[in-house]
Amino acid sequence: QVQLVESGGGLVQPGGSLRLSCTASVSINTWGWFRQALGKQRELVAQITRGGSTYYIDSVKGRFAASRDNAKNTVYLQMNSLKPEDTAVYYCQAILHDASFYWGQGTQVTVSS
């Protein structure tokens, strides 16, 4: 069984920044970052492959950046120029080389003045 430890959320003002981290107990193939706002469906916001190729939804392009440290089995999500509409619980998703996947416990990001 894969264990994920997620951290970095908090309360930030509009225009501020946060960096989320997620560390796995094993090597990960593809990492994803999802978010779920209150009353809304969970949505994919960013994805990064083993080789470092990234994908972002349009609403976060130019503001969010995913990165990874494979030696540490860790993924990051740097979030800049945060907006109130970014408020959500953020979850990391780890996809193993056999295509199984696991979720982090979630961390609350609140963007408010």
C-alpha positions in Angstrom: 0.0 0.0 0.0 1.2 3.5 -0.9 1.2 6.3 1.7 1.1 9.9 0.8 1.8 12.9 3.0 0.4 16.2 1.8 1.1 19.7 3.2 1.4 23.4 2.5 -2.2 24.7 2.5 -3.4 27.7 4.4 -5.0 31.1 4.3 -3.6 33.7 1.8 -4.6 37.0 0.5 -5.5 37.5 -3.2 -2.3 37.8 -5.2 -0.4 35.8 -2.7 1.5 32.5 -3.1 1.6 29.1 -1.6 3.6 25.9 -2.3 2.0 22.5 -1.7 4.0 19.4 -1.3 3.2 15.7 -1.4 5.6 12.9 -0.5 5.1 9.2 -1.3 6.5 6.1 0.3 7.4 4.7 -3.1 8.6 5.9 -6.5 5.8 7.5 -8.6 5.3 7.5 -12.3 2.8 10.4 -12.9 1.7 12.9 -10.3 -1.5 14.9 -10.4 -3.0 17.8 -8.5 -6.7 18.1 -8.1 -8.9 20.5 -6.2 -12.5 20.4 -5.0 -14.3 23.6 -4.1 -17.3 23.6 -1.7 -20.3 22.3 -3.6 -18.3 21.5 -6.7 -16.9 18.4 -8.4 -13.2 17.5 -8.0 -11.2 18.8 -11.0 -7.7 18.1 -12.3 -5.6 21.3 -12.2 -2.1 20.1 -13.0 -0.2 16.9 -14.0 3.5 16.1 -14.2 5.1 13.0 -15.8 8.1 11.1 -14.7 10.2 13.0 -17.2 8.9 16.4 -16.1 6.3 17.1 -18.8 3.5 19.2 -17.4 -0.2 19.9 -18.1 -2.3 22.7 -16.6 -5.9 23.7 -16.9 -6.4 27.0 -18.6 -7.5 28.8 -15.5 -4.1 28.3 -13.7 -1.7 28.5 -16.7 1.0 31.1 -16.0 0.2 31.1 -12.3 0.7 27.5 -11.1 3.8 25.4 -11.6 4.2 21.7 -10.8 7.6 20.2 -10.2 9.0 17.0 -8.8 12.0 15.6 -7.0 12.2 11.9 -8.0 15.0 11.2 -5.5 12.6 12.3 -2.7 9.4 10.8 -4.2 8.0 14.3 -3.9 5.8 16.6 -6.0 5.2 20.3 -5.5 2.6 22.8 -6.7 3.8 26.4 -6.6 0.8 28.6 -6.7 1.3 32.3 -7.5 -1.1 35.2 -8.1 -3.8 33.4 -6.2 -7.4 34.3 -6.7 -10.5 33.7 -4.5 -11.7 31.2 -7.1 -8.7 29.1 -6.3 -10.2 28.4 -2.9 -10.6 24.6 -2.5 -9.3 21.5 -0.9 -6.3 20.4 -2.9 -5.4 16.7 -3.3 -2.3 15.1 -4.8 -2.7 11.9 -6.8 0.1 9.4 -7.3 0.0 7.0 -10.2 2.2 4.0 -10.0 4.1 2.4 -12.9 1.4 -0.3 -12.9 -1.3 2.4 -13.3 -2.7 2.0 -9.8 -3.4 5.3 -8.1 -3.6 6.8 -4.6 -4.8 10.0 -3.1 -3.3 12.4 -0.5 -5.5 13.4 2.4 -6.1 16.9 1.1 -5.0 20.3 2.2 -7.3 23.4 2.4 -6.3 26.5 0.4 -8.3 29.6 1.2 -7.8 32.8 -0.8 -9.5 35.7 0.9 -9.0 39.3 1.9 
